[in-house]
Amino acid sequence: MMDLKPLFENLVPDEQPPSQVDVGAAMRAGRRLRRRRRALTASLPLAAAVVTALVLATGSLADLGRRDASATPSPSATSTGDVWPSAMTTIPAAASDGSAYTPVTALSATELLLRADTSFDRGGRLEVYDTAAGKARVLGDMPQPDGARDYYPQVIEPGPEHIAWWAQDVRAQKSTDVWALPRVGGQAALVVRLSGPAAAVERLGVLRDRIVWSVRQGGLYAIPITGGAPQALPGTDGLHLVSWPWASDVRQYDTGLNQGVLVNLETGERTSLPTPPGARGMRCSLNWCVATLEGRTVMWSLAGGGSRAARGHLTPASQIRADRFIDLGATVHDLVTGQSVEIGLKKSAGGTTWHSGVSSSPGMVFSWQIRSCGSSGSTSCGSGSGTELAVLNLAAVQG
């Protein structure tokens, strides 16, 4: 077991504190980069890291993805609008038919999975927005039972060949439906209607041939993607899916508990995680851990070396994303490079609003509404009831 004491005896602040992103500058730089890509080649494939999706695994998704931070990090005096220019982009806030877009996650450096919300009696649909081409394509509708008005998709998870989600009547909550839609597009199919303990779905994982999920009381189930009877996975009692194949012994929103184990569900390997004295809310991925220690957010590598502190605070929505990024309120921190940027729309001197997506696994997009401010290209003005969304796509962060 690693001795963590030396790591925390000489804790030093992050050498590169978070800076406020100049959103307008980042957008303009991103547009220039995409124009250069299109001008240079229309056939060369872009390096696209396909990632698993985002959070918000319990409860209704109507508001869970939205966070108002009452205490946001103090911005640096130095503008860093070009920190991650390739990852900043703008997309329409609504489809051509007026359906409001909600980002789900990033499928690649240039593809965003979106949910288009139509109406209560028509459900919604899934689309993929190509930020390089500036165009969206429809994958398919997200059905709901005839006459249903409180039936709503909860979380959405892309897999190699299908995109799956679970849905239920948010008032009755007597059963839970799991749906799957071909990733290339087509018609969604009802995989299973769950009842009993298996219906308390919190997170989904989508494999090539099956769908797995964990339930709020702990434990995992699986079902063939073509349908059938759900099967409890042996040896998973008390475990909670994070992002396939990884599982933890704590739920995301159990912020007062420290994660004690990381389990690879494919191999069965269990990694015990030593906890620093006084740490709260410790969460670990394959290579990194973060926790609150003496009122500070600290992070360290499981491979060894020193620890560091960063501005911002762990919240119930904070998650380690792609074993690289951690969101600390209105700050997103790169665990590998030590860079940090601020996200969201400043609503007031003490509050910022953003949306962290509606995927099941820890996702890779943050978005917030903006209002275009004329020919200057600035996107930082307005009240936030804008016609565009600013999007930070972490799958497009270079380096």
N, C-alpha and C positions, 0 to 999 in steps of 0.2 A: 504494500500500500504506500502511495506517495506521501511523504511528509510535507504537509502544506505550510507548516509554521514559518519556514524561512521566506516563503513567497509573500507573506503578509506582514512580516516584521519591518520590511523596508518598502512599503507601498508608496508608489509615486504617482502623481497625477498624470493623466494622459498627456503626452508631449504635444499632441495636436488637438486642442479643444475644439468643440463643434463651432462651426461658423454658420451664419445665416446665408442660405443660398439665395443669390440674386436670381429669382425664377425667370425673369425676363431675359437676362443674359444667357442663362442655361438653355432656355427654349430656342433663342436665336442661334446659339452654337450648335444645338442638336439639329435644327433645321438645315444649317449649312452643311453639317456632316452628312445628313441623309441626302441632300441634293448632290453632294460629291459622289456618294455611293451610287445613286441612280445614273449620274452622268458617266461614271467610269465603266460601269458594267450593268447589264440587265440580266446576266446569266450566272455570274459568279455567286455561289452560295454564301450567305452571311454566316459567320460563326454564331450558331444559335444553341445555347445551352438549355435543353428542355428541362424544366424544373417541376417539382411537385408543388401543389397549391397550398393555399392559406387557411386560416384559422377560423375562429369564431364558431366553435363546435357545439355549443349548447344554447338552448333558448331560441327565441325568434330572431331572425336576422334583420328585422325592420330597422333596428337602431344599434345592434351590437357592434357593427363595424365602425360606427362613428364615435369619435372620442373628443371630448372637450378637455383640454389640459389646463387646469387652473393655475399651475405653476410651470411655465415653460423655461427652457434654458436661456440664459442671457446670451445674445448673439455677440460674436466677435466683431471688433471694429474693422477687420479686414474682410472685404467682399470676396467670396469664393464661388462666384457663379459658374466657374469652369471646373469645379471639382469632379463632377460626373456628367459632363455635357451630353455624352452619348446616351445617357439613361433618362434624361428629361425630355418629355414630349407633351404635345397637346392633342386631344381628341375631342370630337363633338360630345356634348353632354347628352345628346339624344339622337336616336336614329331618324331617318328621313320621315317615318310615319309618326314621329313625336314620342315614341317610347323612350323612357329615360334609361340611360346606360348606367350599369353598376359594374365596375371592374371586378373580375373574379380573381385572376392571377395572370402571370406571364407564362406563355407557352414557349417563348424564345426571346431573343434580343429584340425582335421586331414584331412579335405577335402577342396580342393581348386577348385573353378570353373575357368576353363581356356577357352579362345578362341584360337583356332588353326587357324592361317591365312594361307590359302592355296595359292590362286592366285586371280588376279582381275576377271578372267572369270569363276572361280569356287566357289568364295565365301569363306566361312570358316566353322568351325564346333565348337561345344561345347564339352568339355571333363571335367571329374572330376578326379583330381589327388589325390590319397591317399598317404599322406606323411608318414604314418606308414608302409604301405606295399611297398612304392616306385613304385607304378604302376598307370597308367592312364586307364580310360575306356571312350569310346566314347558315348556321349548322342545322337548326331545327327547333321546333316548338317544345316547350316544357308543359306537358298536358296537366290537366286537373279534372277531377270528376265533374260530371254534368251538374250544374247548379251550385257548385261549391263556391263560397265567397271568402272563406277563412282558411283555405288550403294554400300552403305557401312552401316553396323550396327553402330548405334550411342551410345546407352547405353543398358545395359543388366541388368535385374532384376529377381532374383529368388523369387518364391512364394511357397506356401505350396505344390502345385501339378504341377505347370508349371513354366517354365522360359520364360520370355517375353523380347522382344527388339523392338526398332523402327529403321527403316532404310529409306533412301531416296537417290535419285540421288544427290550427293553433288554439282553438277553443276546446274542442272535444278531446284531442290527444289520446284517442282510444287505440289507434293503430298508426303504424309508420310505413310509408311506401318507399321503396328504393327503385329508382329509375336508371336506365342507361341509354345513352345516345351514341351512335357511331361517331368517332372523332372526325371522320371525313365528312360527316353530315348525313342526314337522313331522318328517320322516324324514331322517336323515343319509344322504348318498351318498358313496361312495368315488370321488374325482375321479381319482386316479392312484396307481399303485404305482411308486415310483421306485427305480432302481438306478444304480450307477455314480456319476460325479462329482455329478450332480444330486441324489443322495440325501442328501448331507451338509448337510441343511437347518439353518440357524441362525435365520432370522426369516422371517415371512410378512407379506405385505400383501394385503388383500382389496379388489378393485375391484368395480364393478358387474357386469362381464362376465368377469373373469379373476382368477386368483390369481398373485401374484408371490412369489418368495423369493430370498434370498441364501444362499450356501453358505459353509462355514467357511473354505475356501481363497480366497474372494473371487469375485465375479461373481454375476449374477442370471439367473434363469430365469422363464418365465411359461407359463401354461397356461389355456385357456378354463375357466370354472367348470363347464361342462358336460362336461369331460373332453377327452382327446386326447393328443397327444404334447407333452412339454415342449420349449420353445424357449429357447436361450440368448439373452439380450438383448445385442445388439452394443454395444460401447463401455463395458461395465460391468466389465471385468476388474479385479480388485483392489478392487472396491467392496463395501460391506456395508450392507444395508438397516438404517435406523434406524426410521423410521416413514414409510410412503408419503406423499409421493413423495421423501422425503429419504434420501440415502445418504452414507456416510462412507468414508474410506480406511483406517480402523482398526476392529478389532473391539471390542466393549464391554469384554471382559476383558483386552485388551492394555493394561493400566494404565500400563505404562512408556513407552508411545508417545504422541506428541502428534498430534491430528487435524490434517491439513494442508489438507483440502478438504471442502466441503459441496456435494453435487450434487443438483439438482432433476431427478429422473428423468422427469418429465413434459415439461419444457422443454429439458432438456439443459444448463441453466446450471450452471457450475462456479464456486464462490466460493473463492478461495484465502484461507487463514486464517493471518495472521502470528503467530508464536509468540514470546512474551516470553522474553528470555534467562533460562535457569535453570528454566523452567516444565516440569512433569512432568504427564503424564496429561491434557493439555488436551482438553476436549470442547466443541463449539460447536453451538448450534441456530441458527435463522434470525436471532435478535437478540442472543443471549447466549453468553458463553464462561465456563468455569470451569477452574481448574487449581490444582495445588499449586506454591507458590513459596516457597522458603526455609522450608519446614515449615508454611506457612499455606495455607488455602484462600482463593483470591482469585477474584473474578468481575468482569466488566466487560461493558458494552454494545458491540456492534459498531457502533452508531450514533455512538459517541464519548462523551466525558465521563469522569468519574473512575472508578477501580476501588475496590473495597472488600473487606475481609476478613471472614470469618464464622467462628464457632465450628463445630467439627465437621470431619471429614476425608473426602475422597473415598475411596470404597471400590470394589471391583470391581462392586458392585451399584448404585453411584450413576449416575443418569441425569438429564438435563434433560427434564422432563416438560411437555408442552403449551407449550413455549417460555416457561415461567414458573417452574416449581418445580425444585429440585434437592435430592436427599436426601443428607445428609452423615452417614452412620452413623445414629444415633438422632435426628437432627434433620432436619426438612424446612424448607427456606428458600424464601421467595417472592422471586424475583429482581426483581420489579416493585416491590413495596412495601417490601422489606427486612425483613419480619416473619419470625420463625422460631418453630417449635414443636417440642417433643420428642414422640416417639412410642414406643409399645411398652410391654411389661410389664417392670418392674424385677425381674429374677430374683435379683439380689444387688447388693451395693454397686458392683460393677464390671461388671455385664452387663445387657443389655436384649434382649428377644426380640420380633420382629415378623415379619410376612409381607408381602412386597411384591407379591403377586399372581402369576398365571401367564399373563399375556398376552404377546404377542409384541413389540409396540411398547412403548415406555416408558409404563407405565400410570398410573392415577390413584387407586389405592386402596392403603392400608396397613391391616393388621388385626392384632389380637392377642387372645388369649383373656382373658376376664374372668370373675369370679365375683360374682354378685349378693350384696349384703350386707344383705339385709333391707329394711325400709321406708324407711330413710334415703335410698335412692337412690344411695348411693355405689357405684362400680364399680371401685375401686382396690384392693380387698382380695383375698385368696385367693392360691393358688399358681399360677394360670394354667390349671389344668385345669377351666375353667369351662364353663357351658352356653350362654354367649353370646360373640359376637365384638364387640369395639369396632372400628369402622371409621372411618377418616378418608377421606372422599371429596373429593378435590381438585377435582373438577368442580363441587362445591357451594360452593367458597370464593367469597365475594362481594367485590366491589370490584376 
